[in-house]
Amino acid sequence: MVNEKFAATEKDFEIFKEEGKKWVEFWGLKGWDIYWKYETTGGLKYCAQCYIRLEERDVTMRLSNEKLWPEQPDEENIRRSAFHEVCELLLGRLGVINRSRFVTESESTEAEHEVISILENMIFANRDKLLGD
């Protein structure tokens, strides 16, 4: 079927949560209340989402249960998504600060995702060594 989309499963969510917790620990992201949810990303059409409330020091990590993936996600897709969302938390304060200055939101978001992609590619080449799996 043309343009068919796929949903992550509850098993994928367990992998997402397990992987995300490893990266939260790896980066030492202490002092946050982190909620892991398998639900819609609120109409944003993201496969996964990191929603940060900076002042409250809480974050909701979501893996969407909607059919948003262009193909059925495999374990690496899910693990990379968890990593990506934890990097959003890692850079979250920077993002909030950048968006409050004389930079457009899209420029700031693009810069954040550029760094995340660099980290993702470098670290995933050595993931098993870094996490001891």
SVG drawing of the C-alpha trace seen along z (x, -y; Angstrom):
<svg xmlns="http://www.w3.org/2000/svg" viewBox="-4 -39 38 46">
<polyline fill="none" stroke="black" stroke-width="0.4" points="0.0,0.0 1.4,-3.4 2.2,-5.7 1.3,-3.1 2.5,-4.0 3.4,-1.8 3.1,-2.0 5.6,-1.1 4.4,1.7 4.3,2.1 7.4,4.3 9.1,1.4 8.1,-0.9 9.8,1.3 12.9,1.2 12.6,-2.6 12.2,-3.0 15.0,-0.7 17.4,-2.3 16.4,-5.8 17.1,-5.1 20.6,-3.8 21.3,-7.1 19.9,-9.2 22.3,-7.4 25.2,-7.6 24.8,-11.4 24.2,-11.8 20.9,-13.6 20.0,-13.7 17.4,-15.9 14.7,-15.3 11.4,-13.6 11.1,-11.5 7.9,-10.0 7.9,-7.3 4.7,-7.0 3.4,-5.0 0.8,-7.3 0.0,-9.9 2.4,-12.8 -0.5,-15.2 -1.2,-15.7 2.5,-16.7 3.0,-13.6 6.4,-12.7 7.3,-9.1 8.9,-10.0 8.9,-13.1 10.7,-14.7 8.5,-17.2 10.4,-19.3 9.0,-21.5 12.3,-23.3 11.1,-25.1 9.4,-22.1 12.4,-19.9 10.1,-17.2 10.1,-15.6 7.8,-13.2 9.4,-10.8 6.8,-9.5 6.9,-6.8 3.9,-7.3 1.4,-4.6 0.1,-6.1 0.9,-4.9 3.7,-7.4 6.7,-5.3 7.4,-5.0 8.3,-1.3 7.9,1.0 10.5,-0.2 13.2,2.3 15.1,2.5 17.8,0.1 15.2,-2.5 13.6,-2.3 17.0,-2.5 18.1,-5.5 14.8,-7.2 15.3,-6.8 18.9,-8.1 17.6,-11.1 15.0,-12.0 17.5,-11.8 19.8,-14.1 16.9,-16.5 16.8,-16.5 20.6,-16.9 20.3,-20.0 16.9,-21.1 18.0,-24.1 20.2,-25.3 17.1,-25.1 15.0,-27.1 17.6,-29.8 18.3,-29.9 14.6,-30.4 14.4,-33.3 17.2,-35.3 17.5,-36.8 17.5,-33.5 14.5,-32.0 13.0,-28.9 13.6,-26.9 17.3,-28.0 17.7,-26.9 16.0,-23.6 18.0,-22.9 21.2,-23.5 20.2,-21.2 19.3,-18.4 22.6,-18.8 24.5,-18.2 22.2,-15.3 22.8,-13.7 26.6,-14.0 26.5,-12.5 24.1,-9.8 26.3,-8.7 29.5,-8.8 28.1,-7.1 26.1,-4.4 29.3,-3.3 30.5,-2.3 27.2,-1.7 28.0,1.8 31.4,0.7 30.0,-2.4 27.0,-0.7 28.6,2.7 25.9,4.6"/>
</svg>
